[in-house]
Amino acid sequence: MNSEKNAVQHHGSGFALMAWANRHPVLMWTSAWGITGVALYISGVFNSPRTGPLWVAVAGGMISWSIAGTSTFSKHWNLANLVIWSLAYLLSFALAGFLMNVSLLRDTIMGHYLALIGWSGGVAFGAFASTWFASDPPRLMQSGAITSIWMLGFFIGSSVGFAFGFIGAELAKISIGFLIGVPAALILGFGSVFALGGFIASAIAVSAVRAATRFL
């Protein structure tokens, strides 16, 4: 009897947590981007050669994006959406890295913009797949419109996160480096600005999707 009661309570707490997360998609994505920014900085992917473990960048982004994406596009924790958004992060990570480092426009403004487009490509996949599977029957126009909105939001947000992340890191080093140590301050500063990028990205996307819902 006690075990059944505990199972019901555990189930109930899980549903309550998902319901809360579903009501706060902007907060979930802000947190996800903050965690991703911290993971990217620790892994040293912006340095050549890389100065940290790659798995930190991969795991940090996959876990945080899968939770944020699932809570945004689904009312229940389900494996399909968790996998979709894990793959969405991997796609963003791979495309941004490829376009930034292999492009003939490397180290140019255009090369950085291509990387931002690549970073936005993953969320396009995630938004399209989640919306397509959630629709009954699937509607191409609706999925395409929501995908475009999320891709635009992420492009704008990543422009802030990547462009000003290192400025945030340096400001944090100057202001609180003597309190918590320079390495920790750099990580915290970059992650905070990256979280701001996530806030901007998701706020734009969520607001625009809600406004467009009556037309979709």
Sequence and secondary structure as in RCSB ss.txt:
>XXXX:A:sequence
MNSEKNAVQHHGSGFALMAWANRHPVLMWTSAWGITGVALYISGVFNSPRTGPLWVAVAGGMISWSIAGTSTFSK
HWNLANLVIWSLAYLLSFALAGFLMNVSLLRDTIMGHYLALIGWSGGVAFGAFASTWFASDPPRLMQSGAITSIW
MLGFFIGSSVGFAFGFIGAELAKISIGFLIGVPAALILGFGSVFALGGFIASAIAVSAVRAATRFL
>XXXX:A:secstr
 HHHHHHHHHHHHHHHHHHHHHH HHHHHHHHHHHHHHHHHHHTTTSSS  S HHHHHHHHHHHHHHHHHHHH S
S  HHHHHHHHHHHHHHHHHHHHHHHTSTTTTSHHHHHHHHHHHHHHHHHHHHHHHHHHSSS  HHHHHHHHHHH
HHHHHHHHHHHHHHHHHHHHHHHHHHHHHH HHHHHHHHHHHHHHHHHHHHHHHHHHHHHHHGGG 
